Amino acid sequence: MARQGLTHSDIIQAAIEMIESDGLHSFSLRELANRLHIKAASLYNHIKSSDELHTEIGYFAISELKKTQLAAIAGKERSEAIESLADAYYRFGKERPEIYKVILSLPMVKNDAIHSAGFDIVFL
């Protein structure tokens, strides 16, 4: 039975917070369940699979980088836009290293939709 009041979004948000605070290498479904005060098996009442969870975290990471990139190039053209884009990409990696690692891990995810979404941060 799903914990009353716990939503799919709550799980995604908790996973993202856990990754950002403890690192991608420390992330596990068991620890996520502990933080949510549920049993690990109960996570599957809210998510279809660990792959789905990783994919949604990937979408979040791509979205965050894309927002950063678009803000950096707003109103700029040519070389100024390219320099701002490069700087934004660098800053994103420095300021949010664990979310950046999620992006770097996405090629290993076997999901065409997430790969297509990744093109958004490459081909603005």
Backbone as a ProteinNet text record, in pm:
[ID]
protein_1_A
[PRIMARY]
MARQGLTHSDIIQAAIEMIESDGLHSFSLRELANRLHIKAASLYNHIKSSDELHTEIGYFAISELKKTQLAAIAGKERSEAIESLADAYYRFGKERPEIYKVILSLPMVKNDAIHSAGFDIVFL
[TERTIARY]
83.9	0	88.3	54	129.6	110	216.2	204.9	113.5	18	-78.6	-6.3	-35.4	23.3	154	218.2	343.4	310.2	364.3	335.6	458.5	432.4	539.5	639.2	587.6	672.9	757.2	699.9	775.3	896.8	877.7	986.6	1095.6	1056.1	1154	1232.1	1160.5	1225.4	1320.1	1278.6	1364.7	1489.1	1473.1	1587.7	1686.4	1635.2	1721.1	1795.9	1724.4	1788	1894.9	1866.4	1962.6	2088.4	2070.2	2183.9	2266.2	2198.9	2272.5	2345.9	2289.3	2354.2	2458.8	2430.4	2518.7	2602.6	2566.5	2640.9	2570.5	2588.2	2527.1	2576.2	2703.8	2760.3	2696.4	2638.1	2576.1	2427.9	2371.9	2228.2	2189	2086.9	2029.6	1880.7	1806.4	1662.7	1636.4	1719.3	1701.4	1718.1	1822.1	1843.7	1733.6	1688.7	1578.2	1453.8	1423.9	1308.4	1324.5	1445.9	1470.7	1440.6	1484.8	1462.5	1314.4	1241.4	1097.9	1015.2	1084.8	1021.8	923.3	966.7	889.1	984.2	928.5	1009.7	1051.7	1169.5	1220.6	1120	1060.3	963.7	842.6	810.4	695.9	718.1	844	870.6	799.6	789.9	730.5	578	519.3	379.4	366	479.3	479.7	554.4	648.7	725.4	720.7	733.3	726	853	969.2	1096.8	1207.7	1322.7	1437.7	1479.1	1459.7	1490.4	1402.5	1275	1185.6	1233.8	1273.1	1321.7	1446.5	1541.5	1663.5	1632.9	1537.8	1499.7	1440	1354.5	1293.5	1396.5	1491.2	1600	1682	1701.1	1772.1	1700.2	1568.2	1489.5	1505.9	1503	1522.6	1658.7	1762.6	1898.5	1911.8	1858.8	1862.5	1788.2	1672	1591.9	1667	1732.6	1807.6	1923.1	1996.8	2106.8	2054.1	1946.2	1889	1844.6	1779.8	1739	1860.6	1966.2	2089.8	2147.8	2150.8	2205.8	2122.6	1991.3	1904.7	1914.4	1922.3	1936.4	2069.5	2172.3	2305.2	2312.1	2237.8	2248	2138	2046.5	1934.5	1986.1	1942.2	1978.1	2118.3	2188.4	2326.2	2333.6	2431.7	2450.3	2595.1	2612	2740.5	2841.6	2959.2	3066.7	3033.2	2960.3	2919.8	2828.5	2736	2646.3	2724.4	2819.1	2899.1	2981.3	3043.3	3122.1	3033.1	2916	2823.2	2772.7	2747.4	2702.1	2808.9	2932.2	3043.1	3061.4	3052.7	3066.7	2953.8	2830.9	2716.4	2731.5	2777.5	2798.6	2902.7	3011.6	3118.2	3066.2	2995.8	2942.4	2843.3	2759.3	2663	2736.6	2840.6	2918	2985.1	3028.5	3093.7	2992.6	2877.9	2779.3	2688	2666.1	2576	2643.6	2757	2836.6	2764.1	2679.7	2613.4	2502.7	2434.4	2334.6	2405.1	2520.8	2601.8	2642.7	2677.9	2714	2595.3	2475	2355.6	2351.1	2374.8	2373.8	2479.9	2598.1	2705.2	2673.1	2589.2	2554.5	2441.4	2373.9	2256.7	2284.2	2399.7	2422.1	2411	2429.7	2420.1	2274.8	2182.8	2040.9	1985.7	1917.2	1859.8	1717.8	1711.1	1583	1597.2	1533.2	1544.5	1490.9	1387.3	1328.8	1427.3	1499.7	1596.6	1713.5	1752.1	1859	1815.6	1690.9	1638.3	1634.5	1594.4	1590.7	1730.9	1830.1	1968.3	2013.5	1954.9	1990.1	1951.9	1854.3	1813.9	1927.5	2016.8	2126	2247.9	2243.9	2353.7	2320.8	2197.7	2154.9	2048.4	2089	1993.1	1935.9
-118.2	0	124.5	222.7	346.8	429.8	496.2	582.6	698.7	721.6	827.6	961.8	1038.9	1170.7	1174.1	1061.3	1055.4	1049.2	1141.8	1145.7	1106.7	1080.7	1051.6	1168.1	1289.1	1409	1418.7	1380.2	1380.9	1289.3	1175.4	1078.5	1133.5	1190.7	1248.3	1359.3	1448.1	1559.7	1510.1	1411.5	1356.2	1292.4	1224.2	1161.5	1268.3	1374.8	1483.5	1547.8	1575.9	1635.5	1543.2	1415	1317.5	1314.4	1315.6	1314.6	1441.4	1554.8	1680.8	1690.5	1636	1648.1	1539.7	1416.4	1304.9	1254.9	1294.8	1252	1139.8	1140.7	1038.8	899.2	888.8	758.4	696.4	779	729	697.4	731	714.2	567.3	532.3	398.3	407	314.7	311.8	282.7	199.6	166.9	292.5	371	493.3	596.3	603.9	693.2	655.1	526.8	479.7	514.7	495.9	531	678.5	764.2	907.6	943.9	865.2	889.5	817.3	741.1	666.5	561.8	492.4	381.1	264.5	148.3	32.8	44.8	-6.6	2.5	-54.8	-166.5	-228	-137.4	-54.6	35.5	145.9	172.4	271.6	233.1	104.6	56.8	74.7	121	162.2	300.9	371.1	508.7	526.6	437.8	443.7	306.7	303.7	176.6	94.7	165.6	94.7	192.2	137.7	224.4	297.1	233.7	300.1	423.1	411	526.7	640	607.4	709.1	776.8	698	755.4	841.7	800	877.4	1011.6	1011.7	1137	1230.1	1174.4	1256	1313.3	1233.1	1279.7	1394.5	1383.1	1492.4	1620.6	1605.1	1720.9	1784.7	1703.3	1754.2	1826.5	1766.9	1829.5	1962.8	1963.9	2085.4	2196.8	2162.4	2261.9	2319.8	2234.6	2283.6	2368.8	2325.4	2401.7	2540.3	2549.5	2680	2770.1	2712.3	2787	2837.9	2750.5	2788.7	2898.5	2882.8	2981.5	3117.9	3117.7	3244.4	3311.5	3232.3	3286.6	3351.9	3299.4	3352.4	3452.1	3474.4	3565.7	3703.8	3748.6	3881.7	3895	3785.3	3789.9	3727	3766.8	3712.6	3670.5	3580.4	3534.2	3500.9	3559.6	3518.7	3546.1	3653.9	3682.6	3571.6	3524	3415.1	3286	3258.2	3135.5	3138.5	3252.1	3264.9	3251.4	3313.4	3304	3161.5	3093.2	2955.1	2865.9	2883.4	2803.9	2832	2958.9	2995.8	2936.7	2941	2885.9	2735.9	2668	2522.9	2491.5	2565.7	2546.6	2573.4	2686.6	2720.8	2616	2565.8	2463.1	2341	2298.6	2183.7	2208.7	2331.2	2366.1	2382.7	2445.6	2475.7	2358.5	2270.8	2156.9	2029.4	1994.7	1883.7	1749.4	1722.4	1592.3	1583.5	1694.4	1696.7	1689.6	1752.7	1743.1	1597.4	1526.7	1384	1301.3	1339.5	1271	1285.9	1406.7	1430.8	1345.3	1339.7	1260.2	1111.7	1066.2	924.2	886.5	984.2	956.2	870.8	880.8	792.1	643.4	608.9	468.5	423.9	521	490	442.4	332.8	277.7	330.6	457.6	523.1	627.9	603.2	695.5	834.1	843.3	973.3	1058.9	999.2	1077.2	1118.2	1032.9	1069.4	1185.7	1183.8	1295	1423.7	1412.9	1531	1587.5	1501.5	1546.5	1634.2	1614.4	1699.3	1845	1868.5	2005.1	2085.8	2020.7	2093.8	2102.1	2029.6	2032.7	2125.4	2118.1	2196.1	2296.4	2401.5	2505.5	2577.2
0	0	0	-81	-90.9	35.7	79.3	196.9	163.3	247.9	223.4	219.1	113.9	100.6	23.8	4.3	-70.7	-219.4	-295.2	-437.5	-519.6	-645	-740	-741.2	-743.7	-743.9	-617.1	-503.9	-377.8	-387.2	-449.5	-462.4	-553	-665.3	-757.9	-688.5	-621.1	-552.5	-443.8	-367.7	-262.6	-323.3	-434.1	-501.2	-549.3	-607.2	-654.9	-538.3	-431.4	-312.8	-255.6	-253.7	-203	-289.8	-419.7	-512	-495.1	-485.5	-471.7	-338	-232.8	-101.8	-76	-118.8	-84.5	-201.1	-321.6	-440.1	-513.7	-644.1	-728.8	-692.3	-655.9	-621.6	-497.3	-410.8	-286.8	-302.5	-417.7	-435.3	-442.3	-366	-373.7	-341.6	-396.6	-368.6	-221.2	-162.8	-20.7	65.6	38.2	115.9	88.5	-35.9	-68.4	10.9	15.5	92.5	240.6	293.5	434	459.7	370.4	387	376.9	302.4	287.5	394.1	479.6	588.7	536.8	432.1	378.3	353.7	328.3	293	146.7	114	-23.4	-123.4	-90.7	-182.3	-205	-107.2	-119.8	-222.9	-258.2	-363.2	-492.7	-516.2	-641	-645.4	-535	-538	-599.8	-611.9	-660.4	-792.4	-818.4	-943	-1008.5	-1140.7	-1212.9	-1197.3	-1200.4	-1193.9	-1157.7	-1125.1	-1098.4	-1225.9	-1341	-1468.6	-1487.6	-1453.8	-1465.3	-1375.1	-1253.9	-1161	-1215.7	-1264.9	-1320.8	-1443.2	-1523.6	-1641.4	-1599.4	-1501	-1455.9	-1393.2	-1321.7	-1267.2	-1382.8	-1485.9	-1605.2	-1673	-1687.3	-1745.3	-1663	-1531.9	-1444.6	-1470.1	-1473.7	-1492.8	-1626.6	-1731.9	-1864.5	-1861.7	-1799	-1790.4	-1717.6	-1610.1	-1533	-1613.8	-1683.3	-1765.3	-1880	-1941.4	-2052.8	-2006	-1890.3	-1836.9	-1814.9	-1761.3	-1737.6	-1868.5	-1968.7	-2098.4	-2164.9	-2165.1	-2229.3	-2161.1	-2029.8	-1957.1	-1992.9	-2011.1	-2041.1	-2178.7	-2274.2	-2410.5	-2445.3	-2354.2	-2381.1	-2420.8	-2536.9	-2584.1	-2640.2	-2650.9	-2700.6	-2839	-2912.8	-3047	-3068.9	-3158.7	-3211.5	-3102.9	-3110	-3019.6	-2873.9	-2847.2	-2709.2	-2656.6	-2740.6	-2701.1	-2679.2	-2766.6	-2753.5	-2624.8	-2596.4	-2473.5	-2349.8	-2354.5	-2241.2	-2222.8	-2333	-2327.3	-2264.8	-2309.3	-2254.1	-2105.3	-2068	-1926.9	-1843.4	-1896.1	-1823.5	-1802.8	-1905.6	-1897.2	-1790	-1790.9	-1692	-1550	-1533.5	-1401.6	-1351.7	-1441.7	-1402.8	-1346.1	-1414.1	-1367	-1232.8	-1209.9	-1082.6	-969.5	-1000.7	-897.6	-864.8	-960.9	-940	-990.6	-931.2	-985.3	-988.1	-893.4	-891.4	-996.4	-1020.9	-1127.6	-1263.1	-1272.6	-1394.9	-1419.5	-1314.7	-1328	-1377.8	-1336.2	-1387.6	-1538.9	-1588.3	-1732.6	-1801.4	-1743.6	-1803.1	-1804.7	-1713.3	-1707.1	-1802.4	-1861.1	-1943.5	-2067.1	-2130.9	-2246.3	-2211	-2083.7	-2042	-2023.3	-2012.9	-1996.2	-2129.6	-2128	-2251	-2269.1	-2314.3	-2330.8	-2440.5	-2553.3	-2666.3	-2633.6	-2553.1	-2519.1	-2440.8	-2348.4	-2270.3	-2358.4	-2452.6	-2545.5	-2632.9	-2678.3	-2758.1	-2676.3	-2551.5	-2464.9	-2446.1	-2443.5	-2430.2	-2544.8	-2661.4	-2775	-2748.5	-2660.6	-2627.3	-2566	-2494	-2432.7	-2523.5	-2631.8	-2727.8	-2843.9	-2889.4	-3006.5	-2967.6	-2899.5	-2857.5	-2976.5
[MASK]
++++++++++++++++++++++++++++++++++++++++++++++++++++++++++++++++++++++++++++++++++++++++++++++++++++++++++++++++++++++++++++

